[in-house]
């Protein structure tokens, strides 16, 4: 099993990257979100990978962290969610957003991803909520570092505030808009109060 590759980014395709490792080029398929975050061609790069065996091919999928690789494997373990759909979910939502949506049983948020209807979203929540709950602290640490690199993540404090607001029934997009205006280091309770004030004005 190929778990990770380290080499030079030789080429960026529409849905894949070619990583040159000691003169051998590996075609690695990634989500569109991951592709946007890659460095320019010619730069060094490390990707964590999953090798999928099919009857007619062996396909490598790449991820920027072990946590995101594990999340992909969890998603694709659910009936009706193949590798293409798994990448589609990771393209439509950040890994931390996926974890949050499952943890808070937000099926509407998950159903926005391509190839995910209401029934599949509910199945994802039913089958993965308990698994992710057990891993939530380690996932939060790994994924918060990932989203910080991507420039679109929330601090641990604001992630906790987001979970609290979601549990209160506020709209995910409105929550994201409000939290984007709050300093990342704001204490959780203060962030929740400030966000509720802003949400009440919408």
N, C-alpha and C positions, 0 to 999 in steps of 0.2 A: 504494500500500500504506500502510495506517495502522499505524505502528510504535508510537506512544505517544499517550496522551491525558492532558491535565492540566485538571482542573476541580473542581467541587464534587460530592460524593457526594449525589445527590438522593434515592435510594431503594435499599433493599436487598430483593431478592426471594429466593425459595427457592434458586435456583441462578444468580442474576445480580445485577448492580448497574446502576443508571442513573447515568451520569456526565454532569452538566450542563457543557458546554464552550461558553462564550460564548452561552448561550441555546439551544443544541442538545443534546437528550438522547440519549446513546448507551447502548444496552443492551449490556452486556458480560458474557459468561458466565465464571464462575470456578469453581475447585474449592471444595469445602466448607471445606477447610483455609484457603484464601485468603480466603474470605468471613468466617470467624471473626476474621481478623487485620485486617480493614478498620476504619478509624476510624468514629465515629458519623456519622449523616447530618448534612449541613450543613458537614462538614469538607472541606478541600481534599485532593485525591488525584491521584497520578500512577500510571497503569497502562501497562505495555508490552503491546502487543496483536498479535494475529494475526487477519487477516481471511480467513475461509474462504469460498470461493465454491461454492455448490451450485446445482443446476438451479432450485430454487424459492426460494432465499434467500441472503443474504450474512450471515454470523454472525461477530461479534467475540468473541474469547476474550482474557481479560486475565490479566496476571501482574505480580507486584511487582518483578521484575528481568529484565534481558535474558538472564541466565543461565538462569532458569527458563523463559522463552519459548523459548530455544534447546533446552532439554531436552525440552520439550513437542513441538517439531518433530521432534526425533530419535526420540522415542517413537512418534509417529504416522507416521513414515517406514517403520516395520516393518510387514510384511504382517500383517493381522489386528488391528491396533491403530488404531482410528479416533479422532476427536476426543473422542467421549464416553468411550471407554475410557481415553484419555490423561488426561482430567480425573479419571477415577476413580482412576487410579494416583496422581495428585498429591493426591487427597483422602485416600487411605489411607496415604500415606507422605510424609515431607518430601522435598524435592528432594535434599538431601544424602544421605538414606537410600537413595534410588533410585540415585544415582551409586555409593554404596558397595556396594549389592547387586549391581549390574552388574559393577563392578570386581572383586569377589571371587567372582563366579559363584554368588551365593546365590539359586538359582532358587526355593527354598522361601519365602524372604522376599518375592520378587516375586509369587509365586503367591497370596499372601494378599490382593492387591488385587482388587477386583471386576472380573469379566470376564477375568481373567488365569489361565489354567490352566497346567499344567506345561509343555506344549509351547510355548505363547506366551512363557512366562517364559524358557525355554531359547533361543527365537528372539531375544528381546530381548538376552540376554547375547551370543549369537553375533554378532549384527549390530552391536551398539553398544559392546562392550567396548573394542575397539581405538580407536574414535572418541573415547570418553570418556577413555581413557588418555592420548591426545594432548592433551586439553583439561583434564586433571584439576586442574592447579595453578590455572588461571584460574577453573574452576568452583568449586574449594574456596574461593578468596578471595571470590567473589561470593556463593556460597550460604551460607557461614558467616556473612556479614554479614546475610543474609536471615533465617536461623534465629535469630540473636541477637535480631533485632527481634521475632520471633515468640515469644521466650522459651522455645524448646524445643530450641535447637541446642547442639552441642558446640563447644568451642574447637578451634582447629587441632591443638593437642597431643593432645587427647582423640580427635579424629577419626582421627589417625594410630594411636593406641593401639587404637581400635575396629577399624581395618583389620587390624592385626596379630593381634588376638584372633579375628577372623572367620576369618583364614587358618589359625588353629590349630584351627578346628572348633568353637568354643564357640557356644552358642545366642545369636542376635542379641538376643532379649528379655532374657536374663540378663546379657548384656554391657551393654546399655543401663541396666539396673537398678544394676549395679555402678559404672559410670562416672558415674552421676548423683550418687554419694556422694563423688566425688573432685574436689578443687579444680580449676577449669578451667586454672589456670596451672601445674599439676603437670607436670614434665618427662615426655616420652614414655615413657622406659624405666621410670621410677618408677611412672607410671600403669599400665603393663602389669603390673609386678610386684604392685602393690596389687590390681589387678583379678583377677589369677590367684589370689591368696590368697583373695579373697572368693568367687570362682567355685568354688574347691575346697571351700568350706564349704557350698555349696548341695546 
